[in-house]
């Protein structure tokens, strides 16, 4: 079991694409962020949208212009819904009177862009409960929608968003620190009771699998070997959907290590692994497992 290798996954981008989807009377926090970042020499593209169709169009344009513009970091400045206690229920984000989007919808939009970005896409969800954007990994119907995802775990006020996001990008782009350290820096800019988290698609995939296996064993401790083999095969197929075989062949970070799924690591191993990413919990992995596999 090699816990360390799963933390090799990194994000990369040439510019920050700030998509601002807010109410008319909201403070324009996305535009304010762009102005500050550009003053620091950071390349940004600002897109103000009013509908889910407009949001989708911005993602599609970024995909069409990868060859000319390079790889973006997708920064979403919007409103997020508090996740329900029912992990089967999708979480909404967006603004206005029109239809909102779910984070799995975002996953469908971002999957082609992440592939075009050579699986290095960074997603930053600057919304209340924006860490629910990790739910873009839900299901296994497309490649992983991002490499790294960063988002707030709580409600946040406008000033917290501005201060923490400026600190995040300054740490990432000016001082070139790893995402885990950049997120820790950003969290120091938050008010009491606010928090931010991050993860990678590989870590989330392992969390989903661990939860699925635990639930499967819990539902039927005496699983017939043949049924277990079918269930395990589904998991392997899901992994190869998220992380295609050619990607696994050239980067071992993306290869499934079944020991990580089934083993019970020691406290020391877990502490070392969590320190490597600054991890706090497996909440998001638990939330995403429901759409992945259903017991026959």
PEPEZI-V358159 format. One record per residue. N is the residue number from 1. RES is the residue in three letters. SS is DSSP state (2 for helix, 1 for strand, 0 for the rest). OMEGA is omega as a letter, one per 40 degrees, with the letter a starting at -180 (* if undefined). D_LAST is the distance of its C-alpha to the last C-alpha in Angstrom with 2 decimals. Layout:
# PEPEZI-V358159
n = <N & N>
res = <RES & RES>
ss = <SS & SS>
omega = <OMEGA & OMEGA>
d_last = <D_LAST & D_LAST>
This chain:
# PEPEZI-V358159
n = <1 & 2 & 3 & 4 & 5 & 6 & 7 & 8 & 9 & 10 & 11 & 12 & 13 & 14 & 15 & 16 & 17 & 18 & 19 & 20 & 21 & 22 & 23 & 24 & 25 & 26 & 27 & 28 & 29 & 30 & 31 & 32 & 33 & 34 & 35 & 36 & 37 & 38 & 39 & 40 & 41 & 42 & 43 & 44 & 45 & 46 & 47 & 48 & 49 & 50 & 51 & 52 & 53 & 54 & 55 & 56 & 57 & 58 & 59 & 60 & 61 & 62 & 63 & 64 & 65 & 66 & 67 & 68 & 69 & 70 & 71 & 72 & 73 & 74 & 75 & 76 & 77 & 78 & 79 & 80 & 81 & 82 & 83 & 84 & 85 & 86 & 87 & 88 & 89 & 90 & 91 & 92 & 93 & 94 & 95 & 96 & 97 & 98 & 99 & 100 & 101 & 102 & 103 & 104 & 105 & 106 & 107 & 108 & 109 & 110 & 111 & 112 & 113 & 114 & 115 & 116 & 117 & 118 & 119 & 120 & 121 & 122 & 123 & 124 & 125 & 126 & 127 & 128 & 129 & 130 & 131 & 132 & 133 & 134 & 135 & 136 & 137 & 138 & 139 & 140 & 141 & 142 & 143 & 144 & 145 & 146 & 147 & 148 & 149 & 150 & 151 & 152 & 153 & 154 & 155 & 156 & 157 & 158 & 159 & 160 & 161 & 162 & 163 & 164 & 165 & 166 & 167 & 168 & 169 & 170 & 171 & 172 & 173 & 174 & 175 & 176 & 177 & 178 & 179 & 180 & 181 & 182 & 183 & 184 & 185 & 186 & 187 & 188 & 189 & 190 & 191 & 192 & 193 & 194 & 195 & 196 & 197 & 198 & 199 & 200 & 201 & 202 & 203 & 204 & 205 & 206 & 207 & 208 & 209 & 210 & 211 & 212 & 213 & 214 & 215 & 216 & 217 & 218 & 219 & 220 & 221 & 222 & 223 & 224 & 225 & 226 & 227 & 228 & 229 & 230 & 231 & 232 & 233 & 234 & 235 & 236 & 237 & 238 & 239 & 240 & 241 & 242 & 243 & 244 & 245 & 246 & 247 & 248 & 249 & 250 & 251 & 252 & 253 & 254 & 255 & 256 & 257 & 258 & 259 & 260 & 261 & 262 & 263 & 264 & 265 & 266 & 267 & 268 & 269 & 270 & 271 & 272 & 273 & 274 & 275 & 276 & 277 & 278 & 279 & 280 & 281 & 282 & 283 & 284 & 285 & 286 & 287 & 288 & 289 & 290 & 291 & 292 & 293 & 294 & 295 & 296>
res = <UNK & UNK & UNK & UNK & UNK & UNK & UNK & UNK & UNK & UNK & UNK & UNK & UNK & UNK & UNK & UNK & UNK & UNK & UNK & UNK & UNK & UNK & UNK & UNK & UNK & UNK & UNK & UNK & UNK & UNK & UNK & UNK & UNK & UNK & UNK & UNK & UNK & UNK & UNK & UNK & UNK & UNK & UNK & UNK & UNK & UNK & UNK & UNK & UNK & UNK & UNK & UNK & UNK & UNK & UNK & UNK & UNK & UNK & UNK & UNK & UNK & UNK & UNK & UNK & UNK & UNK & UNK & UNK & UNK & UNK & UNK & UNK & UNK & UNK & UNK & UNK & UNK & UNK & UNK & UNK & UNK & UNK & UNK & UNK & UNK & UNK & UNK & UNK & UNK & UNK & UNK & UNK & UNK & UNK & UNK & UNK & UNK & UNK & UNK & UNK & UNK & UNK & UNK & UNK & UNK & UNK & UNK & UNK & UNK & UNK & UNK & UNK & UNK & UNK & UNK & UNK & UNK & UNK & UNK & UNK & UNK & UNK & UNK & UNK & UNK & UNK & UNK & UNK & UNK & UNK & UNK & UNK & UNK & UNK & UNK & UNK & UNK & UNK & UNK & UNK & UNK & UNK & UNK & UNK & UNK & UNK & UNK & UNK & UNK & UNK & UNK & UNK & UNK & UNK & UNK & UNK & UNK & UNK & UNK & UNK & UNK & UNK & UNK & UNK & UNK & UNK & UNK & UNK & UNK & UNK & UNK & UNK & UNK & UNK & UNK & UNK & UNK & UNK & UNK & UNK & UNK & UNK & UNK & UNK & UNK & UNK & UNK & UNK & UNK & UNK & UNK & UNK & UNK & UNK & UNK & UNK & UNK & UNK & UNK & UNK & UNK & UNK & UNK & UNK & UNK & UNK & UNK & UNK & UNK & UNK & UNK & UNK & UNK & UNK & UNK & UNK & UNK & UNK & UNK & UNK & UNK & UNK & UNK & UNK & UNK & UNK & UNK & UNK & UNK & UNK & UNK & UNK & UNK & UNK & UNK & UNK & UNK & UNK & UNK & UNK & UNK & UNK & UNK & UNK & UNK & UNK & UNK & UNK & UNK & UNK & UNK & UNK & UNK & UNK & UNK & UNK & UNK & UNK & UNK & UNK & UNK & UNK & UNK & UNK & UNK & UNK & UNK & UNK & UNK & UNK & UNK & UNK & UNK & UNK & UNK & UNK & UNK & UNK & UNK & UNK & UNK & UNK & UNK & UNK & UNK & UNK & UNK & UNK & UNK & UNK & UNK & UNK & UNK & UNK & UNK & UNK>
ss = <0 & 0 & 0 & 2 & 2 & 2 & 2 & 2 & 0 & 0 & 0 & 0 & 0 & 0 & 1 & 1 & 1 & 1 & 1 & 1 & 0 & 0 & 0 & 0 & 0 & 0 & 0 & 0 & 2 & 2 & 2 & 2 & 2 & 2 & 2 & 2 & 2 & 2 & 2 & 0 & 0 & 0 & 0 & 1 & 1 & 1 & 1 & 1 & 0 & 0 & 0 & 2 & 2 & 2 & 2 & 2 & 2 & 2 & 2 & 2 & 2 & 2 & 2 & 2 & 0 & 2 & 2 & 2 & 2 & 0 & 0 & 1 & 1 & 1 & 1 & 1 & 1 & 0 & 0 & 1 & 0 & 0 & 0 & 0 & 0 & 0 & 0 & 0 & 0 & 0 & 0 & 1 & 1 & 0 & 0 & 0 & 0 & 0 & 0 & 0 & 1 & 1 & 2 & 2 & 2 & 2 & 2 & 2 & 2 & 2 & 2 & 2 & 2 & 2 & 2 & 2 & 0 & 0 & 0 & 0 & 0 & 1 & 1 & 1 & 1 & 1 & 0 & 0 & 0 & 2 & 2 & 2 & 2 & 2 & 2 & 2 & 2 & 0 & 0 & 0 & 0 & 0 & 0 & 0 & 0 & 0 & 0 & 1 & 1 & 1 & 1 & 1 & 0 & 0 & 0 & 0 & 0 & 2 & 2 & 2 & 2 & 2 & 2 & 2 & 2 & 2 & 2 & 2 & 2 & 2 & 2 & 2 & 2 & 2 & 0 & 0 & 0 & 0 & 2 & 2 & 2 & 2 & 2 & 2 & 2 & 2 & 2 & 0 & 0 & 0 & 0 & 0 & 0 & 0 & 0 & 1 & 1 & 1 & 1 & 1 & 2 & 2 & 2 & 2 & 2 & 2 & 2 & 2 & 2 & 2 & 2 & 2 & 2 & 2 & 2 & 2 & 2 & 2 & 2 & 0 & 0 & 0 & 0 & 0 & 2 & 2 & 2 & 2 & 2 & 2 & 2 & 2 & 2 & 2 & 2 & 2 & 2 & 2 & 2 & 2 & 2 & 2 & 0 & 0 & 2 & 2 & 2 & 2 & 2 & 2 & 0 & 2 & 2 & 2 & 0 & 0 & 0 & 2 & 2 & 2 & 2 & 2 & 0 & 0 & 0 & 0 & 2 & 2 & 2 & 2 & 2 & 2 & 2 & 2 & 2 & 2 & 2 & 0 & 0 & 0 & 0 & 0 & 2 & 2 & 2 & 2 & 2 & 2 & 2 & 2 & 2 & 0 & 0 & 0 & 0 & 0>
omega = <a & a & a & a & a & a & i & a & a & i & i & i & i & a & i & i & a & i & a & a & a & i & a & a & i & i & a & a & i & i & i & i & i & a & a & a & i & i & i & i & a & a & a & i & a & i & i & a & a & a & i & i & i & i & a & a & i & i & a & i & i & i & a & a & i & a & a & a & a & a & i & i & a & a & a & i & a & i & i & a & i & i & i & i & i & a & i & a & i & a & a & i & i & a & i & a & a & i & i & a & i & i & i & i & i & i & i & i & a & a & i & i & i & i & i & i & a & i & i & a & i & i & i & a & a & a & i & a & a & i & i & i & i & i & i & i & a & i & i & a & i & i & i & a & i & i & a & i & a & i & i & i & a & i & i & i & a & a & i & i & a & a & a & i & i & i & a & a & i & i & a & a & a & a & i & i & i & a & a & i & i & i & i & i & a & a & i & a & a & i & i & i & i & i & a & a & i & i & i & a & i & i & i & i & i & i & i & a & i & i & i & a & i & i & i & i & a & a & a & a & a & a & i & a & a & i & i & i & i & a & i & i & i & i & i & i & i & a & a & i & i & a & a & a & a & i & i & a & a & i & a & i & a & i & a & i & a & i & i & a & a & a & i & a & i & i & a & i & i & i & i & a & a & i & a & i & a & a & i & a & i & a & a & i & i & a & a & a & a & a & a & a & i & i & i & *>
d_last = <29.34 & 31.38 & 30.93 & 34.08 & 33.10 & 30.35 & 33.22 & 35.07 & 33.38 & 36.03 & 36.75 & 39.73 & 41.49 & 44.85 & 45.10 & 43.55 & 42.25 & 42.64 & 40.88 & 42.38 & 40.63 & 42.52 & 44.31 & 47.87 & 49.48 & 47.48 & 49.26 & 48.65 & 47.12 & 45.69 & 49.12 & 50.77 & 48.50 & 49.33 & 53.03 & 52.96 & 50.95 & 53.16 & 56.21 & 54.87 & 54.57 & 50.79 & 49.76 & 47.79 & 46.76 & 46.59 & 44.65 & 44.95 & 42.44 & 42.15 & 38.92 & 35.40 & 36.69 & 39.50 & 37.19 & 35.09 & 38.37 & 39.55 & 36.47 & 36.87 & 40.56 & 39.94 & 37.68 & 40.35 & 43.03 & 41.52 & 44.05 & 46.95 & 45.99 & 43.81 & 40.68 & 40.46 & 39.16 & 37.39 & 38.89 & 37.69 & 40.17 & 38.68 & 37.35 & 34.01 & 32.07 & 31.27 & 27.54 & 26.05 & 24.78 & 21.48 & 19.85 & 17.63 & 21.00 & 22.71 & 26.28 & 29.16 & 32.27 & 35.40 & 38.50 & 40.45 & 39.84 & 37.56 & 33.77 & 32.61 & 29.94 & 26.82 & 26.46 & 23.44 & 25.94 & 28.33 & 25.91 & 25.77 & 29.58 & 30.21 & 27.96 & 30.58 & 33.33 & 31.84 & 31.56 & 35.15 & 36.16 & 34.90 & 32.12 & 34.80 & 34.46 & 35.33 & 34.15 & 36.22 & 35.22 & 38.44 & 37.09 & 36.61 & 33.24 & 33.10 & 31.02 & 28.06 & 28.65 & 26.57 & 23.66 & 24.64 & 22.34 & 19.27 & 16.57 & 17.13 & 18.69 & 22.17 & 24.29 & 25.03 & 27.33 & 29.83 & 31.13 & 32.50 & 31.91 & 34.46 & 34.48 & 35.80 & 33.81 & 36.14 & 38.49 & 41.45 & 44.86 & 46.45 & 48.82 & 46.07 & 44.18 & 47.36 & 48.55 & 45.30 & 44.42 & 47.96 & 47.66 & 44.29 & 45.57 & 48.93 & 47.32 & 45.00 & 47.52 & 50.96 & 50.49 & 47.53 & 45.66 & 41.95 & 39.42 & 38.83 & 42.58 & 43.00 & 40.41 & 42.23 & 45.45 & 44.01 & 42.82 & 46.38 & 47.46 & 45.23 & 46.49 & 45.65 & 42.11 & 40.86 & 38.66 & 37.09 & 34.35 & 33.15 & 30.47 & 29.55 & 26.50 & 26.00 & 26.24 & 23.82 & 21.26 & 21.67 & 21.43 & 18.12 & 16.72 & 18.38 & 16.98 & 13.33 & 13.96 & 15.89 & 13.40 & 10.64 & 13.47 & 14.74 & 11.79 & 11.86 & 15.09 & 14.87 & 11.85 & 12.50 & 13.96 & 12.20 & 8.66 & 10.62 & 12.35 & 9.53 & 8.69 & 12.48 & 13.10 & 11.35 & 13.70 & 16.59 & 16.09 & 16.13 & 19.25 & 20.97 & 20.45 & 22.19 & 24.70 & 25.54 & 26.55 & 30.20 & 30.26 & 28.86 & 31.47 & 34.35 & 33.33 & 31.69 & 30.87 & 27.85 & 26.55 & 23.47 & 24.62 & 21.70 & 24.15 & 24.39 & 20.68 & 20.64 & 24.32 & 26.12 & 29.19 & 32.49 & 34.14 & 36.62 & 34.06 & 32.34 & 35.77 & 36.83 & 33.72 & 34.00 & 37.71 & 37.07 & 35.31 & 36.69 & 33.21 & 32.85 & 29.23 & 25.56 & 25.18 & 24.35 & 21.64 & 19.97 & 20.42 & 18.85 & 15.53 & 13.71 & 13.62 & 12.83 & 9.13 & 6.34 & 3.77 & 0.00>
